[in-house]
Structures are given as C-alpha cells and as structure tokens.
Amino acid sequence: MKVFAVIPVFGRQLLLPYTIGRLYNKNKVDHVICVGSEAERAVCEKAGAQYMIAPNVLGLKWNNGFEEAGKQGAEVILFVGSSDWLSDNWLSLLPYMETYDMIGKLDFNMIHYTQGKMLICNWPGYPLGNSRHGEAIGIGRILRAEVLKKFNWRPFRDNANESMDYQMLQSVKNNGGKLHTITEDVQSLSISTDLWVNKHRFFDKDTKPISGGKEWVTKWFPEALNFYEDINNR
C-alpha cells in the first residue's frame, strides 16, 4: 500500500527534521507532505518532505494536504502532527486496512523537556463515564483511501483549529466507515518542550508516569535522546 503522512507545521523547526526523518527511515512511509508558512519550507524540504503553503488553520492545512495526497495516489494516510512519533512497527498494522477504514490506538505517551529534565508519562485514553470512552486518539490513526474519497479527502472543517480527532471520526462514521482499535504492542509519542506553546496538557490528573521511562525511550524512540541533547546545546 502507498502510505502518505500529512503534517501541518508551524514553528518547531528544531523538531521537524527528526519527525520527518523517522517517518521515512523508521516507519517507511512512501511520502511526507508538510503544510505551513514559508518559514518552515526550507527545513521540511531539506528533510525530504513535499511542501505546501497554507494559512495557519489546522483544518485547512490538513484538508489541503490530504487532498494533495489523494491526487498523488495515496492508498493510506497516516495521521500525525509535527511533534508526533510512532514506533518502527506501526505500519505492520496495514493488513487491517483490507477490512477496516480507520484504525487507531486508545493511549499515547508524552515527553516534556523542561529545565534540563526529560519528563515522561502516559495518557491511557478517555476514562469510563466520558462520552468518548473507547475512542482511539488521533496520533497514528491510519485511514484508507476508500473512505477518504467519500468526503473528497477533506475530513475537517476548513476553519477548524480544535476537536480535530472528533471531526475526523465523525466524517468516517457518517460515511459508513469501519473502525478498529489497535491492541498490538506498538507505541506512540508526543513531544513538547518549553521552547514552544503546547496543545497537550502534560502531566495533568489523567496522566501517569511511565516506569523505567528512559529505558522505554531508548528502546522505542532513541532519537528523542538526540533531540534532548540538541535543545540543551543550542
């Protein structure tokens, strides 16, 4: 299957080469499309991504990138942001796409770099009693072309800047898409630092520290340690 990753970008130039490099070298995607302002073009293109210019609105950026992927013959879209990393074995799940239109995992892990420290935790998913309990989070969702074509490869409202996971889910459900929740031992990671404003709430009441966190990072995402050194030595 021809796998594309589409990434809306804004700032985070230090992290982008790592994110794009992992997609190509570890996840083995066929093509990466980044969508952002002129400021991020050079670093994305140097890392091997195709670049598109768009206003800084998440819905419009992702929609334009998804649509371009469709024009280029993408069979599968891997859903990630500029600070999202996936374990090397993530695309081993592609055989599910013969049966399902969208697959995803309930939980994800987070690293936050602050004051020379690396904090690591897990968000286990929407809790019991939450209306979204059992819903896969956005990072690493895999969507196949058959369902994307039903809404013209544009799963979001063009003016949307939040609730992106929910909008995508509704687009898939409203068009008869079949969903599957990943239970395999694959890992996802979202990275934040004090160098930029982060959307996630790291280390709030819903998260928990990862036991043996540094060993976990070394096993699954060793590049995170290199990035840690980069930002400490900048």
N, C-alpha and C positions, 0 to 999 in steps of 0.2 A: 504493500500500500504506500502511496505517495503522501508523506506526512509533512505538513507545514506548521510552523509556530508563528503566531502573530503577537507582537508585543507593542503596546502603546508606551512611549517613553517621554519622560520629562525630567531633565537633570540626571543625577545618578551616573554621570559619565565614568566614574571610577569603577562602578559595578558592572556596567553594560558589557565590557569585553568578557568578563567571567560568565555572565548569564548566556550570552550568545555562544561563546566557546563551548560551554557544557552542552548546549542543545545540539551542536554539530558533532562534537567529539565524544560525548558520553551517551547522549540519548539517540544519536544517529538520525536526527530529523533530516529531511531532504532539503528544506529551505526555510529560512527565517525572514520574516518581513517585520521591520520596525516602522512605527508611525509616530511622528513627533514634529518638533520645530527644527529649524536649520541648525540650532546649537548642538544637537546630538548627531547630526548626519555623519560627520567625519569618523567619530569613534565607532558607530554602528557599521558603516561601510568597511572600515579597516578590519573589523571582526568578521566580515563576510556576509552581513545581512543586506537584503534589499531595503531601500529607504523610501518612505513616502512622507510628504509634508501634509499636515492637517492641523486645524485649530486644536487647542488643548482642552478637548472634551472627550472623555473616555468612550462614550457610546459611539461617537463619530469616528474616532481613531480605530477602535476595534472593528466597527462595521466596514470601514473602507479597506482595512487590511484583510478581513475575512473575504470580502467581495473580490479583491485582487487575487487572493489565493484560489478562489473558485475559478477565476478566469484562466489561471495557470494550471488547472487540472488537479488541484489538491483532492485527494480521496479522504483524508482525515485532517482535522485541525486539532492541534494540541494547545490547550488554553493555559497561558501563563502570563504573568506580569514581569516587569523588568527586574524585580527582586525575588522571583520565584525559581527555585531549582528542584529538579526531580532526579531520583536515583537512576543509576545506569540501566536498571532492568525494567523501567516503567513501560516502555513500548513493547515489552514481552506480552503485554495485555492486549495487543492488537487483534488477536484471533477473536476476541469478544465482539469486535466490530462487524463480524459476519452475521451476528444475531441482534446486537443492540445498536441504538443510535447515539447514545451518550453514556459513558461510564465515568465514575469518579470515586473518590475515597472520602470517608467521613471526617478524618482528622488531618492535621498537619503540624509540623514542628516549626519553631521560630528561634532565630538567633538575634540577639541585640548586642551591638558593640557600643560600650559606653565607658568613658574614663579609663581606657586601657584594659577593660574586662570584657569577657565574652559570656553573655548570659544565654542559657539555652532552656527552652521549655516546649511543652506540647499543648495544643488545643484539641480536646478529644471529640469535638463535634457538638451539635446542638443538643442540649440536655432534654431529658424527659419533661414533658409539660410545655416545651416550646413548640409552637406551631410548625417549626421547620425541622423537628426531630427526625432523624433518619435521612436528611437531605445531604448529598455529597457537597463538599466545599468546592469552590471554583478552581483552585490550583490543581493543575494536571488533568482536568476534565478532557476527555477525548470525544470528539464529535465526528460523525461520518457525513460524507457529502450528501447522501440521500435525504437526510432530514434538513440539512442546511439549505438545500435547493428549495425546499418548501417555503422558506421565508427569505428567499433571494440572498442568502448568505449574510443577512443583516439581523442578528438576534437581539439587538438592543435598540432602545430609542436613541436617535442621534444626539439628543440634548442631555442624555443621562450621564451623571458623574458618580452615582452610588446605586446600590442594590443590583449590581451587575450580575452576580450569581443567580439571583432570583429571576431577573428578566430573561436570562438565557434559559433557565429551567422552564419557565412558562412558555417560551417560544417553542421549545422542544415538545412539551406536553400538549400544547394546543394544536400541534401538527401531527399528533399520533405517535410521537417518538417513544421507543422502548428504552427504559433506563436500567442500568445495572450498577450495583455498589461493589467496589473493589474490596476484597478481603485478603489478597495476597500480601506477601512481605515486600512491599515497595514503599519508598519513603519520599516525602515532600518537605520542602524547606522554604520559609520566607525569611528574608534577611532585612534587618534595619540597623541604622546607626544614628548617632547624634548629629551626623553631617547633614541630614535632611529630615523633613517632616514625614512621619509615617502614618499610614492609614490604619494599620492594625493597632489594637490596644495590647501591647505586650505585657505579660505578667499581671493580668488582672485576675479577678476571683475565679474565672473559668479555666485558667491555665494551670499547669503543674510542671515543676522542674523535671528534666529528664535525668534519670540516674545514670551515672557514667557518661555525662554529656559530651565531654571532649573525645572520649573513645568512640562514641556514636558518630560524631562529626568526622573523625579521622577515617572511620570505616566507610561512610556513605558520601561525604562531601569534603574531601581533603582540601579542595580549592578554597573553602571558607577560611582555612587557617592562613593561606597565602594572602587572601583579601584582607584579613585581620592585620597581617604584617604590613601590607601596603598602606592601609589607612593610618597605622601607627607611625609610619616612617615618612609620611607625606610632608 
